[in-house]
């Protein structure tokens, strides 16, 4: 959860003070992916009930790897595609999902696991949608170049 917050504030400060770098544009999405993939993998492997279904992890990790590979191909073709708003929403929902799933237990009258799973379902749908959208845009850009 600390990693999610520090990632948010890093991006906020970079945009507010206009101090973005090429390295930062590469590392920030990579950090997002690492946070999400590592936490989801560990949550799926934990022996608690209810568990995070492993197929969610496979879908999310598969999408992240496919988009990262596609970015490399696009970069090799000289095509630079900025992060899409849909992908940003996906990341926000993923971070909320991870928070709820890490909390797991009922606390302050909130079923954190159920909330985390709710956000994970939405994040997974957004993940698939943004992944397909990203592929379509890259294929169109490659075909036009």
HELIX and SHEET records of a PDB file:
HELIX    1   1 UNK A    2  UNK A   16  1                                  15    
HELIX    2   2 UNK A   22  UNK A   45  1                                  24    
HELIX    3   3 UNK A   54  UNK A   76  1                                  23    
HELIX    4   4 UNK A   85  UNK A  103  1                                  19    
HELIX    5   5 UNK A  112  UNK A  144  1                                  33    
SHEET    1   A 2 UNK A 106  UNK A 107  0                                        
SHEET    2   A 2 UNK A 110  UNK A 111 -1                                        
END                                                                             
